[in-house]
Structures are given as structure tokens and as C-alpha cells.
Amino acid sequence: MYKLLSIDAAAVTRNLMLQNTETNTVEKVFDDSDLINEGETFEFMEIGKTYDCGCKLIPETTFKRAYNE
């Protein structure tokens, strides 16, 4: 279970701060559901309420550039 602590909204994306109610760890989650889902968004979430949800983690990627000298 996660408690929604805050929402930092941009034009079509949002950053959500979620607190795991079992471990008390806080996760910053990027929500782009308005861009990729048709009709299925997380706009219903309200600050202070608790939700039974999971977070899909994407590992941080390091990009290397090739330069021709």
C-alpha cells in the first residue's frame, strides 16, 4: 500500500511522491499515463489517500556518445 504525499504536475506529466505504508520508504514516481494510455490515467488519486498499487521500476541508463575526431 502506498500513501500519496504530493503531486508535482506539468502540462501532461506528473511526479508523484508515494510512501510505502509498510516500510515508510518514499518513492518519487513519474506518471506519463496521460500521454500513453487512452482513458486510463491516475488523475483520480488524491493527496493523503492510500492506494494498493505497484510501481514499475525502470533502471537508470547511462548513455555513451561516440565522437569522431
PyRosetta script that sets phi, psi and omega in degrees:
from pyrosetta import init, pose_from_sequence

init()
pose = pose_from_sequence("MYKLLSIDAAAVTRNLMLQNTETNTVEKVFDDSDLINEGETFEFMEIGKTYDCGCKLIPETTFKRAYNE")
pose.set_psi(1, 142.9)
pose.set_omega(1, -179.6)
pose.set_phi(2, -128.7)
pose.set_psi(2, 136.7)
pose.set_omega(2, 175.0)
pose.set_phi(3, -99.7)
pose.set_psi(3, 129.8)
pose.set_omega(3, 179.6)
pose.set_phi(4, -80.4)
pose.set_psi(4, 116.8)
pose.set_omega(4, -177.6)
pose.set_phi(5, -91.2)
pose.set_psi(5, -40.3)
pose.set_omega(5, -178.0)
pose.set_phi(6, -159.6)
pose.set_psi(6, 161.8)
pose.set_omega(6, 176.6)
pose.set_phi(7, -131.7)
pose.set_psi(7, 125.8)
pose.set_omega(7, 174.7)
pose.set_phi(8, -113.3)
pose.set_psi(8, 99.6)
pose.set_omega(8, -172.4)
pose.set_phi(9, -96.3)
pose.set_psi(9, 139.2)
pose.set_omega(9, 171.4)
pose.set_phi(10, -109.4)
pose.set_psi(10, -162.7)
pose.set_omega(10, -177.2)
pose.set_phi(11, -59.4)
pose.set_psi(11, -50.9)
pose.set_omega(11, -178.6)
pose.set_phi(12, -134.2)
pose.set_psi(12, 3.8)
pose.set_omega(12, 176.9)
pose.set_phi(13, -126.1)
pose.set_psi(13, 165.2)
pose.set_omega(13, -180.0)
pose.set_phi(14, -145.1)
pose.set_psi(14, 150.0)
pose.set_omega(14, 168.1)
pose.set_phi(15, -108.3)
pose.set_psi(15, 127.1)
pose.set_omega(15, -179.7)
pose.set_phi(16, -111.7)
pose.set_psi(16, 137.9)
pose.set_omega(16, 173.2)
pose.set_phi(17, -103.4)
pose.set_psi(17, 115.3)
pose.set_omega(17, -178.0)
pose.set_phi(18, -116.0)
pose.set_psi(18, 136.3)
pose.set_omega(18, 177.7)
pose.set_phi(19, -109.7)
pose.set_psi(19, 123.6)
pose.set_omega(19, 176.9)
pose.set_phi(20, -69.5)
pose.set_psi(20, 122.1)
pose.set_omega(20, -174.9)
pose.set_phi(21, -73.7)
pose.set_psi(21, -16.0)
pose.set_omega(21, 178.8)
pose.set_phi(22, -89.4)
pose.set_psi(22, -40.5)
pose.set_omega(22, -175.0)
pose.set_phi(23, -105.9)
pose.set_psi(23, -11.9)
pose.set_omega(23, -176.0)
pose.set_phi(24, 65.0)
pose.set_psi(24, 9.8)
pose.set_omega(24, 175.7)
pose.set_phi(25, -73.3)
pose.set_psi(25, 146.9)
pose.set_omega(25, -179.4)
pose.set_phi(26, -109.5)
pose.set_psi(26, 131.1)
pose.set_omega(26, -179.2)
pose.set_phi(27, -117.7)
pose.set_psi(27, 134.3)
pose.set_omega(27, 172.3)
pose.set_phi(28, -94.1)
pose.set_psi(28, 119.9)
pose.set_omega(28, -173.1)
pose.set_phi(29, -118.1)
pose.set_psi(29, 133.0)
pose.set_omega(29, 177.8)
pose.set_phi(30, -91.7)
pose.set_psi(30, 125.0)
pose.set_omega(30, -179.5)
pose.set_phi(31, -113.1)
pose.set_psi(31, 112.6)
pose.set_omega(31, 176.3)
pose.set_phi(32, -118.3)
pose.set_psi(32, 26.4)
pose.set_omega(32, -176.1)
pose.set_phi(33, -62.0)
pose.set_psi(33, -26.8)
pose.set_omega(33, 176.5)
pose.set_phi(34, -64.4)
pose.set_psi(34, -27.5)
pose.set_omega(34, -178.2)
pose.set_phi(35, -85.3)
pose.set_psi(35, -37.0)
pose.set_omega(35, -170.0)
pose.set_phi(36, -107.1)
pose.set_psi(36, -18.0)
pose.set_omega(36, -179.1)
pose.set_phi(37, -108.9)
pose.set_psi(37, 139.1)
pose.set_omega(37, 177.0)
pose.set_phi(38, -95.9)
pose.set_psi(38, 101.8)
pose.set_omega(38, 177.5)
pose.set_phi(39, 87.1)
pose.set_psi(39, -12.1)
pose.set_omega(39, -178.9)
pose.set_phi(40, -110.4)
pose.set_psi(40, 91.8)
pose.set_omega(40, 179.9)
pose.set_phi(41, -121.8)
pose.set_psi(41, 177.3)
pose.set_omega(41, 179.9)
pose.set_phi(42, -108.4)
pose.set_psi(42, 25.7)
pose.set_omega(42, 179.5)
pose.set_phi(43, -63.5)
pose.set_psi(43, -20.2)
pose.set_omega(43, -178.1)
pose.set_phi(44, -71.9)
pose.set_psi(44, -17.1)
pose.set_omega(44, -175.8)
pose.set_phi(45, -68.3)
pose.set_psi(45, 138.7)
pose.set_omega(45, -178.7)
pose.set_phi(46, -123.0)
pose.set_psi(46, 139.3)
pose.set_omega(46, 179.2)
pose.set_phi(47, -59.5)
pose.set_psi(47, 135.3)
pose.set_omega(47, 178.5)
pose.set_phi(48, 93.4)
pose.set_psi(48, -13.0)
pose.set_omega(48, 179.7)
pose.set_phi(49, -94.0)
pose.set_psi(49, 157.4)
pose.set_omega(49, -177.3)
pose.set_phi(50, -108.3)
pose.set_psi(50, 139.1)
pose.set_omega(50, -177.0)
pose.set_phi(51, -131.4)
pose.set_psi(51, 144.7)
pose.set_omega(51, 174.8)
pose.set_phi(52, -91.5)
pose.set_psi(52, 96.6)
pose.set_omega(52, -176.0)
pose.set_phi(53, -143.9)
pose.set_psi(53, 169.1)
pose.set_omega(53, 175.8)
pose.set_phi(54, -121.1)
pose.set_psi(54, 158.1)
pose.set_omega(54, 178.7)
pose.set_phi(55, -114.0)
pose.set_psi(55, 129.8)
pose.set_omega(55, 176.8)
pose.set_phi(56, -88.7)
pose.set_psi(56, 117.2)
pose.set_omega(56, -176.7)
pose.set_phi(57, -94.8)
pose.set_psi(57, 134.0)
pose.set_omega(57, 176.9)
pose.set_phi(58, -115.2)
pose.set_psi(58, 121.8)
pose.set_omega(58, -177.9)
pose.set_phi(59, -64.7)
pose.set_psi(59, 147.8)
pose.set_omega(59, 177.6)
pose.set_phi(60, -67.9)
pose.set_psi(60, 134.9)
pose.set_omega(60, -176.5)
pose.set_phi(61, -110.9)
pose.set_psi(61, 138.8)
pose.set_omega(61, 175.5)
pose.set_phi(62, -103.4)
pose.set_psi(62, 124.6)
pose.set_omega(62, 179.8)
pose.set_phi(63, -99.5)
pose.set_psi(63, 136.4)
pose.set_omega(63, 176.9)
pose.set_phi(64, -113.4)
pose.set_psi(64, 136.5)
pose.set_omega(64, 177.8)
pose.set_phi(65, -104.5)
pose.set_psi(65, 141.9)
pose.set_omega(65, 176.1)
pose.set_phi(66, -100.0)
pose.set_psi(66, 128.8)
pose.set_omega(66, 179.9)
pose.set_phi(67, -115.0)
pose.set_psi(67, 134.4)
pose.set_omega(67, 174.3)
pose.set_phi(68, -93.7)
pose.set_psi(68, 122.5)
pose.set_omega(68, -179.6)
pose.set_phi(69, -107.8)
pose.dump_pdb("model.pdb")
